[in-house]
């Protein structure tokens, strides 16, 4: 069934108050729900309660058992007259059989919930939609030995023990959430958990008790997450004026989780990957990710919980805005320039291909079959770029005034993207009518930029044009509003010729004239990546090399280097060879610049990925791209070997500290190690193996392992075995072992990945493990696209098997197969055949069917 945004209607019944009573057991949990329902102007409409998979036991209305209720599909329909009633239901569910990890399920002896987007209906019958806001009171009863900790949303209430005639001691606990919330924010956790406690005092002087709940063995690895939570709370008060509102804030980490984390009011539930960290098991990237995700979920308390979405088409209202907020938080914790580079790299790797493929959709979609398929890079990452563009156009003061107005006006309601934009308009006086097209049009705009300057003349002319490519269902596009930050530099002197200016390109084409330009100008455009567009300019290799050395905007400097590398790689892939001199000189200049911090240098000297090079070609040739990239990488490595050794040796051998300075030094050291291996230096494998053995932290150990895994030295197998044996009992670290091999550049990677799928430690039941092997392999362009189609068959086999367990995770791993139109006829036919095989599987889930069928139609 297709759900359309234009068909939205307000709920026929509201549920102001909910009381839930859980008799918890992994095999059979009883749920009694007491709903106070009020009619919402829909005269004659029965009460319709969504359900999925539970066994209904009883239904009462106003204390009287009824028998005229009925099931329509899995929806419970209760005929009701009048305006208000109390409806009570009792159901039974089996958490330990819930492999979909939606609703109430078991994870390693812990009972926990995941209700976004439509998981609450798997717990009890309810109008499971985000615009039904209720105040919840929850009582949980469970075996005290098996489930000594009982947590739910809100603040804790009464507790006690009881004797109901069953074996063992049973206990109960009540929780109450005073803030109305949609059902997707409901949360419950029961298990044998230890807690790392902390506290935070809000700016108004309220004390908030904090808790990070994990298994006892993991407790020592929770300090970083707790510190990140405190830092996030202070940052949100300072930057957005948002204060926390409950007496407690709890986070629980579980091993089996479809997402990164979930922002349930007062009780966040996290994938353990984004909570657990110590130097031996977590990389700098992991530490950064934990801080960012903790901040993201905490920030949802206001941008998502206090104000939620009217319907799921408005998902980016909370996700795009909150990603923008967590990006700002992370930028403030270290290098803002490097953070911006990382965010744009993610956008280009995940969202740009989505915009260019069969699954392209607007930030505010018009229709869906399965809402879980719209938890995409477009909703999150592109959605954040929309917020960033508006913040750029309005300026910091007006933007803050607009967000304050939004928080004040819509607190306690279910709002829309339009509501948010309207608040920014009202607070700033800026007309955003045309900008709203960003919410309704899919596709990545392409901007052409051509700069001319008469010899000896004082005038420079910049000609800009934009076009938005056709996407499925949207063949014709209107011009977008593109905020482009730009500046001119003098090619001879290296000095700025103009101030930076913000140009709003809102027409198909525009011309900008600069007066008194006394030397040949070089264009710096889309500085800071001010608009999520693809820029096509007439800048030469010399211009790009110049900007990579002289631009005063860090992102633009990085971008010039990347574009120079990209142009060289594209030429190499198409023509079989290219001139590497400009790239090598630019990299050498960057390595030699003493004013650049190590973290920025490490980002700037890395080559674009094979997938990003492929995105520039009319037809992707994975083998040609691999050869071109390896050739440039090898030449860079050999001709600059002395500099790579200097960069490698410059990092001090000091005990691990997670700090911006040390992160940058480690990053550059490990990039240099990779180049030394690419140089063919005789000691490279021994150098990597020595680092692997001596490392006092996972960042250096994993980098050394990755370097060895990509090569053929005998140290490779020794390191893989040692890593596996050392971390065999740590699932999160073992994921790194699988991932490193799935991303290997070796010729035999496809066969090795197929063998790893039969490894005793591999399981499809755990989403992290499935992503570490299957997801990583799908991102390995050369191995996945092996010409005989073995990679396609492997992925299809795994997705069909995974769909029987966890359709949501299976659907998220399918997109690499859907890009068949980008490849040669032979590969395209093989990919289509696998998509057709998936679609034809009897009993395929709605999740995977929607993704595969749309990809097949393409």
N, C-alpha and C positions, 0 to 999 in steps of 0.2 A: 504494500500500500504506500502511495506517495503522499506525504504530508506537505501542504503548501502554506507559505506564509500568508498569502492573501485570504486564506480560509480561517484565520484566527478568529475565535469568538471567546468572550469572557467565560469563566467557569459557571456552570448552572448552579452549583452549590459551593459555598465556602465552608471551611473547617477552622473556626477560630481557636478551638482547644482540642488537644489530643492527649489521651492517657494511654500508655502502652505498658503492658505487663508481660515480661518474658520469663518463661520457665526454660532455662538454657540447658541444652544438651547437644553434643556434636551430632548425634545420630537422629534425634527427634526433639526439636524445640517447639514449644507451644507459645503462641503469641495471641494475647487478648488485647484488642484495640477498642477504645471508647472514644468515638468521634462526636463532638458537638457540631452539628451541621446547620447551616442557615441558607435559605434559598437566596439566590443572587439575581432575582428578577426574571427567572426563567419559569414562568407559570406552567404547571403540568409536567415538567421534566422530572423523570425519576432520578434517583441518586445512582450515579455510575462510578464504581470503584475499580481501579485497575488492579490486576493481579497477574502472577506468572509463576506457575509451578507449585503453589502451595495447595494443601488439602483443606477445604473449608469444613469446619466442624459445626458452627452454629452462627445464627444471626438473630439479634434482638433489636427492637425499636422501642425506645422509651421504656425499657425494662421488660418487654413482652417478647417472647420468642415468636418468630414469624416463619411461615413456610412458603410465602409467595415470592421470595427472592429467586432469581434465576441467573445462570451463567450465559453470557453471550460471548462466545470464544472464551477468553480468560477474564473477561470483565464481569464483575458482580453487579447486578442491577437490582436495586431495591425500590419498589414503588412507594412514594411518599406523598402525602397531601399536607398542606399547611406550610408554614414558613420556617420552622425550627424543630429539630429532633435530636435525640441522643441515639446513635446507632452503634451497636457493639458487635464485634465479630471475634471468632476464635478460629485460628488456623494452626496447622502443623507444617513445619519445614524441616529439611535435612541438611544442615550446614556442611557436613562432611562429604556430601555428594555434589556440592556446588563447585564444579571445576571452572565455571565461567567467572568466578571471583566477582560476582555482582550480587548485591543483597547481603545476606548474612552467610559467611562461609568460614571454613576452618583453615588456618595456616600454621602448621607446626605446633599444634596443640592450643593455639590461641583462636578464639572466636572473634571475628571482626566484621565490619561492614564496609561496603562501597556502594553508594546509592546514586551518584551522578553517572549518567544522566537519568536513567529510568530503572534503578536498582531497588528502590524502596518497595515497588510493587511485588518484588520477590520475597519480601518480608511479611507484608500484610496487605489487605485490600485498602486502597486509598486513591483519591484523585491525584495521581502522580504526575503533576505538572508544576512548573516553577512559579506560577502566579497564584497558587493556593498557599497562603502563609498561615502558619499555625504556631501556637505556643505549646511546647511539649513537656509533659511530665512522664518520666520513665521509671519503672521499677523492674529490677532484674533479680531473679532467684537462681542460684546455681550451687553446685557442689563446692564447698569451701576449699577442699584440698586441691581439686583440679583447677578451679577458677577463683583464686583468692582475691584477685583485683577485678572490680566491676566499675567500668567507666562509661559515661554517656555525655551528651552535650550539656552545656550550661554549668551550673554550680551544684555541688553535692548537697544532698539532703540527709534524711534519716537512714540508718543502717541497723541491721540486727541479724540474729540467727533464728532458726525455727526447727521444729521437730514435726515433720509431716509423715513420719513413718518410713521414710526411705533410708537406705543404708548411708552411713557417714553423716558428717555435719553439713548442713545446708545453711547458706546465709543469703541475705538480700541487701540491696542498696537502691536508694532513690536519687534521681537527678532531676533538676528542673531548669529549663531554659526560658528566661523571662522575655526573650526577644522572638518575635514571630519570624519563622523561617519556612522555606519550602522543604518538601520531603527529601529532596536530593541532598540536603545538608544534614540529615539525620545521621548519627553515629553511635556505635556501641562497640565496646571491647571488653572481653572477659578472658582472663588468663593468668598464668603464673609469671608475673612481671616484676622487675626491679625498677626503681626510679632514681633519676638524677634530678634533685630538686634545686630550684633557684627562686629568686624573687625579683620583682621589678616594681618600682614606685612610679606611678604615672605623674604627669606634670601637675595634676590637681591634688596629688598627695595620697592617692589610693594605692594600697599594697595589693599586688597580684602574685599569687602563688603559681610558679611554673613547674612543670614536670615533663621530663623526657623518659618514657616508659619503654623498656626493652627487656630481653632475657638477661638474667644475671650475668652470664658470660660476656655480654656485649656492653655492660655498663661503663667500662673504662673508656669506651670509644664514643661517648656522647657529649663530652665537654665542648667540642667545637660547635655542635648544633645548639647547645644551650647558650653559648656566648653569642652565636648568630641571632638567636631569638631576641635576646636582650638588646642587641645592637639595632635590630629591625624595629623594635618597639619604640626606641628612642628616635630613630631616623624618621619614622612615620609621624611622630609628634612634631618634630622640627620642620620637616619639609612640607607635609600636608596638613598639619594641625589635627591629626586623628589620634584619639586616645582610646586605649582598650577599655572594655565596658563590663567584663565579668570579673569575678573574684579569683578565678583559676584559668589557666591556659595549659592544656595538656597536649602532648604529642606522643603517639605510639608508633613504633617501627615494626613492620611485619615483612616477611621474606617474599610472600606471594602477593603481588599487587600489579594491576594492569597499567597504572599510571605512575608518575613520579611521586605524587602525594595528593592529598585531598583536604580542602579547607574547612571541613565541618566545623560549625560554630563551637568554639571552645575546646574541641577535641579533634585535632588534625591527625589523620592517619597517613603514615608515610611508607613508601617503599624503603626498606632498610638501607638501600644504596645511598639515599639522600639524608641519612642520619649518622651512620657509623663511620668513624674516621680515626685513625692514628697513623703516624708516619710509616709504620711498617706495612700497612695494608691499603692506604689511600694515597693517591697522587695529589699534586697541587691542583690539578683539574677537578678531582673529586672534592677537595676542600672548598674550592670556589663554587662548585655545583651545589654542595650542601648549603652554604650560606645563601646562595641565590634562591634555592627552592624553599628553604625555611622562611626567607623574607617574602617570597611570592605568596605562600599560603597564609602567612600572617597578614599581609596587606589585604588579602581577600576579606578580612573581617569587615572592612568598609566597602571596598570595591568588589562586591560579590555576595556578601552576607547581609550586612545592614541594608544594602541596596542590591537586589537580585534581578534576574532577567524575567521579563514578562513572558517570553517564550524562548525556545531553544534557537530560533533564528537570530536572536540577539546575543548569542553566546560571546561574541567578541566584546560586548559591552563590559563584561567582567574580565575576560581573559586578555584581550588586547590591552586594556587599560592597566591591568595588574602586571603584565609582562613589561610594559613601559615603566611602571613604578619599580619593579625589581631590577631592571636594567640600570635605572638611575641610582638605586642603592648600591649595586655592585660597582658601578663606575666611581662612586664616592669612597669605596673601600681600598682602591688601588689606583692603577693607571686608567684614566678615563679613555685615553686614546686606544689602548690595547683592548679594553672592553668593547669599544665601538667596533673595532676590527673583528673581534670574535662574533659579535652580534650580526654583523653584515655577512660574515662568512657563513654563519648558520642560515641566514635568510637565503643566500644564493644557493646553498647546497640543498636545502629542503623546499623552500617556498617557490623560488623561481621555476624549478622543474615542474612543480605542481601547477603553477599558473600556465605553463606551456604544454600541459598534457591533457589526457582525457578526463581527469578528475578535477580540472580547474573549476573554481566556484568563487563567488564574491565573498567579501568579508562578512556580509550579511546575506546568507544564502536565500534562495527563493523556494527551494523544495528539497526534501530528503526522503529516503526510505528508512534509513537507520541512523539515528542521531549520533551514535558513537563514531560514525565515519566522518563526522565533521569536527572532530577534535584534531585539527590539522595545523600545519605551519601557516596557512592562510589566516585562520581565525586568530591564532596566537601571535605569530611573528609579524605578519603583514599588518594585523590589527594594531600591534604596538607601533608600527611605523606610521599609521594614520594618526595616532595620538601625538607622536613626535612631530609630524608635519604641522598639526594644528598648534602645538606648543611653540614651534618655530615661528609660525605666522603671527601668533598673538603676542609673543614675548612672555617672559616669566611672570611678571606681575599680573597681567590680564589672565594668563592661563591659570594661575593659582586662584584668582577671584572666581573663575569659571568652575573650577573643581569644588571650591567651597560652596558655591551656589548649588551645584549638583548634589553634594552630600547633604546639605541642609534641606533642600526641597524634596528629595526623593527618599530620605531616610525611612526605613520600614515599609518600602513598597517594592513592587516589581516593575522595572523601568525598561526603556528601549534605547537603542543607539541614538535615535532621534532626540530623545530627552537629553542625553549627554551633550550632543552637539548644540542643541538649542541653548543650554546653559552657558556654554562657551561663547556663543553669539551674544547672548543677553549681557553677559558680564564685560565683554570686550568691545561691543559695538561693531564687530567685524562680521560681514555677511558671508556665511559659509554655504550658501545655497548650492553653488557649483561644486564645492568640495565634497558634498554628500555623494557625488558620483563614485567616489572611492569605495563607498559601502555597497554599491549596487553593481559595479562593473568588475568582472574578473579580468585577469591578464596583467602582465608587467609592461608599463609604458616604455617605449623606446624613444630616446631623445637624440636627435642629430645636432651637432654643434660644429659650426665652421667659422673660423676667425680669419679676417683679412686685414692687411695693413699695407698701405702704399709705401713703396720704398722712399724713405726720406720724408714721408708725410706724417702729420700729427694726429690723424684720425684712424681708429681701429673700429671695425664693424663685426659684430657677432651675430650670426644668423642661427636661430634655434627653430627646430620643428619637432613635433611629437606625433606619435601614432601608437595606438593600442591594438595589438593583434587580436584577431577573432579567437573566441573560445567557445566551447560547446554551449549551444543555445544562445550565444551572443555574437552574431556575425558582424554587426556594425556597432562601433563604439564612438562615444562623444568625447571631446577633448577634456582632459583632466586638469585640475589645478596642481601644478608642480612647483613647489618652493625650491629654487635652485640657488644655493650660495655660491658665489663665484668671485674671482679676483684675477687680475693680470699681473704678470711678472716680466721684467725686462730680461731678454735672452742674453744680453751682453753683460749687464751689471749684476744680475741676480736680485735686484731690489724690487719691491712691490711698486707697480705703476699706478694702481688704484687701491682705494679702500675696498674691503670686502663688502659686497652688496647682495641683498636677497632679491632675486628676480622671481616673480610669480608668472610662470608660463601657463596661461589658461586658454590660449587659442591654439589652433593647429600650427601656427608659425608666428615668429616674432623677430624683430631686428633691434639690436641694441647698439648704440653708437657711443664710443669713448673718445673724448677729445684730448688733445695735448699728450698723445702717446709718442714719445720721442725716440723710442727704439723698438725693435721687433718684439711684439708681446707674445707671451706664452700663457695659455688659458688654464687656469685651475678652476674646475667646475664640479658641482655637486659635492662641495667641501663638507666634510663631516657626514657624507651620505645623507644630505638633507632631504632627498626624495628617493623612494625605493624604485629606481628606474635603471634601465640599461642605457649608458651614454655611448654614442658612436660619434667620434670626433675625427678631425683631420690632423691631429697632433702627430708629429713624426716620432721616430724612435729617439732622436736627439732631444726633442721636447720632453718626452716622458722621462728620459734619463736626467734631464735638467731639473724637472719637478721633483724627482725622487731624491735629489740632493739639496734643493733650495726652497721647496714649498714650506710655508710656515704653519700650515694646517696638517697635523700629524696623519689624519686619515687620508687626506689628499696625497701626501707624500708616499704613504704605503700604497695607495691606489695606483699612482703613477708607476711604481715598481711592478706591481702585479699586472698592470696592463701591458707594460713592456715585455714581461715574461710571457704573458698570454699571447700577444701578437707573435712572438718568436716561436712558441709552441705550436700555434695554429699553422704557421708557415711550414714548420718542420713536419707536421702531420700530413699536410696536403702535398708538399713538394718533396718530402723525403729528407730535406736538409735545410738548414737556416744559418744565418750569421749570428753567432752568439756573443760577439764582442761587446755590444752595447749592454747586454744583460750582465756580463761578467764585470765590466767596468763599474756599472751601477751598484752591484752587490759589493764589490771591493770598496767603493766609496762609503757605502753604508757601514760596512764592518770597521772601516778606519775612522769613522766620525766619533770623536770622544764625547761629544755633547749628547749623544743618543743613549737612552737607557737600554739595558740588555733585553728587556722584555719586548720593546718595540723592534729592536734589531732582529730578534728571533722571528717575529711575525713577518717583517719586511723581506727577509731573505729566503723564506720558504716558497717553493714553486706552487702555482695553482694546482689543484687536484686534477686527476685524469677526467673525472666527471665534469668539472667546470670547463675544461678544455673542450670536452665533447659537446657541451651546451652551445659552443660558438660555431659548430659545424652544421652544415645542412644535413649531412648524413654522418652519423657517428661511426668512426672506424676505431674500435678499441685497441687493436694491435698497433695501428699506425700511431695513435696517441701515446701508447705505452713506449714505443720505440723513440718517439720524439722527446718525450719527457725524460727517459733514461739517458738519452744522448746529451741533452742540455744539463741534466743533473751531474752526469759524469764529467763533463767538461768543466762545469763550475767547481766541482770537487777537486779535480786534478790541477787546474790552473791557479786555484786559490788555496791549495793544500796548506801552505804555511800559515795563512790567515785562519783557516779552520783549526789548526793545531793551537794557534795562539788563543783563539776563542775558547777552545776546549780546556786549555790549561789555566785560563784566567779565572775560572770559577773556583773559589777557595774550598778546600776540603775541610769543612767545618761541620759540626753536628747540625742536624736538620732543624730549621726554624721555618715556620710558615709565615712569611712576610713578603711584601711586594718586591723588595730588593732581592731576596734570595730566590723567590719564584722566577724572576727574570733571569738571574744568573744560571739557574738550573735549566731553564728553557733554552737559552742560547747554547749552553754546553751540550745539551742533548741533540739540538739541531745540528751542531757542529759534528757530533759523533756520527750522525746519519750521513753527512757529506763525506766524512773521512772513509766510511764504509763504501760509499759510492765511488770514491777515487780509485779503489782497487789497491790501496796501500796494504802492504804485506802484514802490517801489524794491526790492522783495523779490527779484525775478529778478536784478536787477543786483547785489544784495548777494551772492546765491548764486554768481553767475558770477565775481564778484571773488574770493570765497573759493576757488572752484575753481581759478582761475588762480594765486593767490598761495600756496596751501597748500604747506607743506614736508613734508606727511605724508599718507598714504592715508586716515586717519580723517577729516580735514577735507575732503579732495578727494572721497571717496566720498559723504559726507553732502551736500555741495553738489550733486554729480551727481544723487543721489536726489531732492533737492528740485526740481531742474530737470526731471527726467524725469517727475515727477508733474504738471507744469504745461504750459502752452501757449505760453510765451514763446519768442521766436526763439532765445534763448540755449540752449534745450534741445538742438536739433540740432547746434549748434556744439560744445557740451560733449561730446555723445556721440561726435562724429567725432574730436575732439581726444583724448578718453580712449582710443578704439579705436586711433588711430594711435600714440599714445605707448606703449601696452602690447601691441601686436599680437603681439610675440614672447614674451609672458609668459602662459602658459596660465592660471595661477592668478588673475592679475589680470583677464584677459579673462572669466573666469567671473563676476566681479563686474559686468562690463558687461552680460552676458546676464541676470544675476539682477535687476539694477536695473530693466530693462525688463519682465521677466516679472512683477514685483511692482507695476508702475505702477498708479496709481488712475485713469488716463485711460480714456475711453470706448472707445478703439480698441485697448486692450491685447490682446484676444483675437486680432485680426487681425494685429497687429504680432508677436505671439509666433509665430503660424503662419508669417509671413514669415521670422523669425529662424531657424526650423528649417531653412531652405534657405540660410542664410548660409554662405559658404565656411569660416568658422572653426568652424561647429557640427559636431559628430560625436557619434554615439551610442556610438562605441567607447570613449570615455573616460568613466568614471562621474561624475567631477566635472563635466564639461561637460553631461552629461545631467541631472544633478541641478540645475545652475545655471539651466537653462531649463525643463525639463519639471517638475521637482520644485517649483521656485519658483512656476511658474504654477498648479500644483495647490493651492498654499497661498494663492493670490489669490482670495478667496471670491467677490467680485463678478464678476471677469473669467472665472474658470473656470465659474461657474454662470450664464453668460449664457443668457437664457431660450430661445434658439433651439437650444441644445445644441451649438453649435460647439466649445465648450471640451471637452465630453465626447468628441466625435468626434476632436478633435485628440489628446487624451491616449490614447485607445484605439489610434489609428493608430501613435503613437509607441511604445506598449508592445508592440504586435504586432511591430514592426520590431526593437525592442531585445531582445525575447525570443529572437530568432534568434542574437543575439550574446552576451548576458549575462543569462540568466534571473534571476539573483539581484537584480541592480539593477532589472530590470523589475518584479519582484514587489514591491519596496519602494516603488515609485512609484504603485502601484495604489490604495491605501486611499482617496483622495478620491472615487473612483467608488463605493466601497462604502457610503457614508453616505447612500444614496438615500432611506431611510426618513425622514430628517430634513427632507426638502424637500417642496414642493407636488407635487400629482399629476402635473402636466405635466413638471416637471424629473425627478421620480422615474422616470417612464416612459422618458424619454430616457436616463437613467443606466443603467437596467436593460437597455435595448436594447444599449448599448455593452458591458456586462458579458457579455450573452449572445453578442454577436459575438466577443468575446475567447475565451470558453470553447469556441466552435465551431471555432476555428482548428485545422486539422490539424497534428499534431506539436507542439502547445503544450507547453512545459516543465512539469514537475511543480510547480516553484516558482510560476509565474504561474497555472497551473490551480487550485492549492489556494486561492490568495488570491481569484481571480475567482469560483470556484464557491461558496466560503463567503460571499462578499459578495453574490452573486446570491440565494442562499437567504435570507440576512439574518435 
